[in-house]
Each structure stands twice: as C-alpha cells, then as structure tokens.
C-alpha cells in the first residue's frame, strides 16, 4: 500500500504557498501548486535523494579541501547539510529569499543549528556583493515555475564566478532543454568561454561545474579518489555522475 500523505504545515507568503508534507520516511518541501522543491529522508537529513543534489555534491568534490561555501538558495538544506557533514568546511553562508523556508526547514525538515552555518534572508542577486569569497558557490534558485532569472543573468553569473577563491568551483543547477543542453547554453558558453563541465541527470537538469579561472582544470583522478573515499560513509556512490561528466563544447 502507498504511504499516506500528511500535511505538516502550510503557509502563504509574498511569493505564494509553501507546504511541508510527509510520506512515509520522507518529508517534502513544496512551492505553489504542490511543486516539489526538496526531499528529506527523516532518519538522515544529510542523505541526498535527488540525482541533481548528488551531482552538485560531486561538484563540491572538485575542490580538494574547501573551507568556505556559499549557497544561493537553501530549500530544505539537504545539500548544505551534506556538505557540512562530509567536507572540511569552516564557514557556510546561505542566501534564501523567503524567510519561512529556513524556519520550516528547521522545524520540520531536520535542518540543524550548526554554528558554521549563517543564513541571510533576501534576494541573492542583491546580497551576493556583500557575501564573503568562497571556495564553493552553489546556485540553485528555483520557484514553483522554474529557475529564477538569475540563472540566465550574465552579470550575476559573472559575479558568482568572481566570488570564488583561487581554485574554487561554481556549481549551478541548470534546467535543460529538449536536446539535453543546459538552458541558455550559448550565453553560458560565451560567459565561461567553453571552460566548464556538464553533468546531465535523470530529473532533466544539467549541473554545471565552473572553475574559478581559465587556467584551472578538473583533476579527475583526484575527484575520483575523493568520491571513492566518501561512498562508504555517505551510503551512495557519486562515481556514475563523474563518469557522466562532459566538457562544454
């Protein structure tokens, strides 16, 4: 028998409706007309259920020893918690547009009070300038109708890359088009000069891994070693996502 869906809380803010529902051992954060934004395995809030989240964690492993991470878009905080749990991070900053999201994440979705995590409320396009430079910067700014305009804003994406420390990585959860290319591929390839990697995932997204500079390459052997070290601890294998990487052309 299918598990019964239980509504834990529903709120309406200036941007629309937000719901938290529970189905068996999972809880979901939904926007608008029940558009699923995040999935949390209640026994382990750092478990990554979605392929796109796992591919984004792979992007984090492109850096050998990240100390500071910046998340643009928090959601339920599963990726943030996974990075706090598995990476040697000393400070993490998250910019979240909707104040109810972190409250609901803490109350219902297992987001912990890690002293390394600082959450600021507001538009990431406005708050980015004041954020500290980071070794890892994640862009995952979605509404109930798709990615925000930031995902195709040249100057904003340029500023995201400029926020990276030397050796850093920008990880973008980008929608894909019908041909499997990332949304805005011509813009992205012009902006980043074809120097980034793409990881398509089954949900239909394409995760972009963008280095801080044109001189910086992807150390595949190093990433593979870190993936194999992480697998027995995390309980899921990122190696298939690494095998699926392709250079932008």
C-alpha positions as CSV (number, residue, x, y, z in Angstrom):
1,X,0.0,0.0,0.0
2,X,1.2,3.5,-0.8
3,X,2.0,5.7,2.2
4,X,-0.5,8.3,3.2
5,X,0.5,11.9,2.6
6,X,0.3,14.0,5.7
7,X,0.3,17.8,5.6
8,X,2.6,19.1,8.4
9,X,2.3,22.8,7.7
10,X,1.2,25.2,5.0
11,X,2.0,28.9,4.9
12,X,1.4,31.7,2.4
13,X,4.0,34.5,2.0
14,X,4.5,37.3,-0.5
15,X,5.7,34.8,-3.1
16,X,2.9,32.2,-2.8
17,X,2.2,29.0,-1.0
18,X,4.7,26.8,0.8
19,X,3.8,23.3,2.1
20,X,5.7,20.6,4.1
21,X,4.2,17.1,3.6
22,X,5.3,13.7,5.0
23,X,5.0,10.5,3.1
24,X,6.4,7.5,4.9
25,X,10.0,8.2,5.9
26,X,10.3,11.2,3.6
27,X,9.3,14.9,4.0
28,X,8.9,17.2,1.1
29,X,9.1,21.0,0.7
30,X,6.6,22.2,-1.9
31,X,6.0,25.6,-3.5
32,X,2.9,26.8,-5.2
33,X,0.6,24.0,-6.6
34,X,2.5,21.2,-4.9
35,X,5.7,21.6,-6.9
36,X,8.3,19.5,-5.1
37,X,11.4,21.5,-4.2
38,X,13.2,19.3,-1.7
39,X,13.1,15.8,-0.3
40,X,14.4,14.9,3.1
41,X,14.9,11.4,4.4
42,X,13.9,11.9,8.0
43,X,16.3,9.4,9.5
44,X,19.3,11.3,7.9
45,X,18.7,14.9,6.8
46,X,22.1,14.9,5.0
47,X,21.0,12.0,2.8
48,X,20.7,13.2,-0.8
49,X,17.7,11.6,-2.5
50,X,17.7,13.5,-5.8
51,X,20.3,12.9,-8.5
52,X,20.8,16.6,-9.1
53,X,21.8,17.1,-5.4
54,X,24.3,14.2,-5.7
55,X,25.7,15.7,-8.9
56,X,26.1,19.1,-7.1
57,X,27.9,17.3,-4.3
58,X,30.2,15.9,-6.9
59,X,30.9,19.5,-7.9
60,X,32.0,20.2,-4.3
61,X,34.5,17.3,-4.5
62,X,36.2,19.1,-7.4
63,X,37.9,21.1,-4.6
64,X,40.5,19.1,-2.6
65,X,40.0,21.0,0.7
66,X,37.2,23.6,0.7
67,X,37.0,25.8,3.7
68,X,34.2,28.2,2.9
69,X,30.9,27.6,0.9
70,X,28.2,29.9,-0.3
71,X,24.7,28.6,-1.1
72,X,22.3,30.7,-3.2
73,X,19.0,29.1,-2.4
74,X,18.6,27.0,0.7
75,X,15.5,24.9,0.3
76,X,15.3,22.2,2.9
77,X,19.0,22.4,3.3
78,X,19.8,18.8,2.4
79,X,22.8,19.7,0.2
80,X,24.0,22.2,2.7
81,X,23.9,19.6,5.5
82,X,25.6,17.0,3.3
83,X,28.4,19.5,2.6
84,X,28.7,20.4,6.3
85,X,28.8,16.7,7.2
86,X,31.3,15.4,4.5
87,X,33.5,18.4,3.7
88,X,36.2,20.1,5.8
89,X,34.2,23.4,5.8
90,X,34.8,26.1,8.4
91,X,32.1,28.5,7.4
92,X,29.0,28.3,5.3
93,X,26.7,31.1,4.2
94,X,23.3,30.6,2.7
95,X,21.2,33.3,1.0
96,X,17.5,32.5,0.9
97,X,14.7,34.7,-0.5
98,X,11.8,33.5,1.7
99,X,12.1,33.8,5.5
100,X,9.6,31.0,6.0
101,X,11.9,28.5,4.2
102,X,14.6,28.2,6.9
103,X,12.0,28.2,9.6
104,X,10.2,25.3,8.1
105,X,13.5,23.6,7.3
106,X,14.5,23.8,11.0
107,X,11.0,22.9,12.4
108,X,10.1,20.0,10.1
109,X,13.0,19.1,7.8
110,X,15.9,18.4,10.1
111,X,18.0,21.5,9.4
112,X,20.4,21.6,12.3
113,X,21.8,24.6,14.2
114,X,25.4,24.1,13.0
115,X,27.5,27.1,14.3
116,X,29.3,27.2,10.9
117,X,26.1,28.0,9.1
118,X,24.9,31.6,8.6
119,X,21.6,32.1,6.8
120,X,20.7,35.6,5.4
121,X,17.3,36.4,4.1
122,X,16.9,38.3,0.9
123,X,17.4,38.3,-2.9
124,X,20.6,36.6,-3.8
125,X,21.1,38.9,-6.7
126,X,21.2,41.8,-4.2
127,X,23.0,40.1,-1.4
128,X,25.8,38.5,-3.4
129,X,28.1,41.5,-3.3
130,X,28.3,41.5,0.5
131,X,28.9,37.8,0.8
132,X,32.4,36.5,1.6
133,X,34.5,34.9,-1.1
134,X,34.1,31.2,-1.2
135,X,35.8,28.0,-2.3
136,X,32.5,26.6,-3.4
137,X,29.5,28.5,-4.6
138,X,26.2,26.8,-5.3
139,X,23.4,28.4,-7.4
140,X,20.0,26.7,-7.0
141,X,17.4,29.5,-7.3
142,X,14.1,27.9,-8.2
143,X,10.4,28.9,-7.8
144,X,7.3,26.9,-8.4
145,X,7.5,27.8,-12.1
146,X,11.2,27.1,-12.7
147,X,14.6,28.8,-12.4
148,X,14.8,32.4,-11.4
149,X,16.0,35.0,-13.8
150,X,19.4,34.8,-12.1
151,X,20.2,31.5,-13.9
152,X,20.4,33.4,-17.2
153,X,21.7,36.8,-15.9
154,X,25.1,37.3,-17.4
155,X,26.4,39.9,-14.9
156,X,25.1,37.9,-11.9
157,X,26.7,34.7,-13.0
158,X,29.9,36.6,-13.8
159,X,29.8,38.0,-10.3
160,X,29.3,34.5,-8.9
161,X,32.4,33.3,-10.6
162,X,34.3,36.3,-9.4
163,X,33.3,35.5,-5.8
164,X,35.3,32.3,-5.9
165,X,38.7,32.0,-4.2
166,X,41.6,30.8,-6.4
167,X,41.0,27.1,-7.1
168,X,37.3,27.5,-6.3
169,X,34.3,26.0,-8.1
170,X,30.9,27.4,-9.1
171,X,28.2,24.7,-9.2
172,X,24.9,25.6,-11.0
173,X,21.7,23.6,-11.0
174,X,20.5,24.5,-14.5
175,X,17.4,23.4,-16.3
176,X,17.9,21.5,-19.6
177,X,16.3,22.0,-23.0
178,X,14.7,19.2,-25.1
179,X,18.1,18.4,-26.7
180,X,19.7,17.8,-23.3
181,X,21.7,21.1,-23.3
182,X,21.6,23.5,-20.4
183,X,19.1,26.3,-20.6
184,X,20.9,29.3,-22.0
185,X,23.8,27.3,-23.4
186,X,25.0,30.0,-25.8
187,X,25.1,32.5,-23.0
188,X,26.8,30.2,-20.6
189,X,29.4,29.1,-23.2
190,X,30.2,32.7,-24.1
191,X,30.4,33.8,-20.4
192,X,32.6,30.9,-19.3
193,X,34.4,30.6,-22.6
194,X,33.5,26.9,-23.0
195,X,35.6,26.2,-19.9
196,X,33.3,24.2,-17.7
197,X,31.8,20.7,-17.3
198,X,28.3,19.5,-17.6
199,X,26.6,16.6,-15.7
200,X,23.1,15.8,-17.0
201,X,20.8,14.0,-14.5
202,X,17.6,12.0,-14.8
203,X,15.4,14.7,-13.4
204,X,16.1,16.7,-16.6
205,X,18.5,19.2,-15.0
206,X,22.1,19.7,-16.1
207,X,24.6,20.5,-13.3
208,X,27.4,22.9,-14.4
209,X,30.8,22.8,-12.8
210,X,32.6,26.0,-13.5
211,X,36.2,26.7,-12.3
212,X,37.3,30.0,-10.9
213,X,39.7,30.7,-13.9
214,X,40.5,29.5,-17.4
215,X,43.8,28.2,-16.1
216,X,42.1,25.8,-13.7
217,X,41.4,22.2,-14.8
218,X,39.3,19.4,-13.5
219,X,41.5,16.9,-11.6
220,X,39.5,13.8,-12.5
221,X,41.9,11.4,-10.7
222,X,41.7,13.5,-7.5
223,X,37.9,13.8,-7.7
224,X,37.6,10.0,-8.3
225,X,39.7,9.3,-5.2
226,X,37.6,11.6,-3.1
227,X,34.4,10.0,-4.4
228,X,35.6,6.6,-3.5
229,X,36.6,7.7,0.0
230,X,33.1,9.3,0.5
231,X,31.0,6.4,-0.8
232,X,31.1,4.0,2.2
233,X,30.5,6.9,4.6
234,X,27.6,8.6,2.7
235,X,25.9,5.4,1.5
236,X,25.6,6.5,-2.1
237,X,28.0,6.4,-5.0
238,X,28.9,9.5,-6.9
239,X,31.1,7.7,-9.4
240,X,28.3,7.3,-12.1
241,X,27.9,11.1,-12.1
242,X,31.6,11.5,-12.6
243,X,31.5,9.1,-15.5
244,X,28.7,11.1,-17.0
245,X,30.6,14.4,-17.0
246,X,31.2,16.1,-20.3
247,X,33.2,19.1,-21.3
248,X,31.3,22.1,-22.6
249,X,31.6,22.3,-26.4
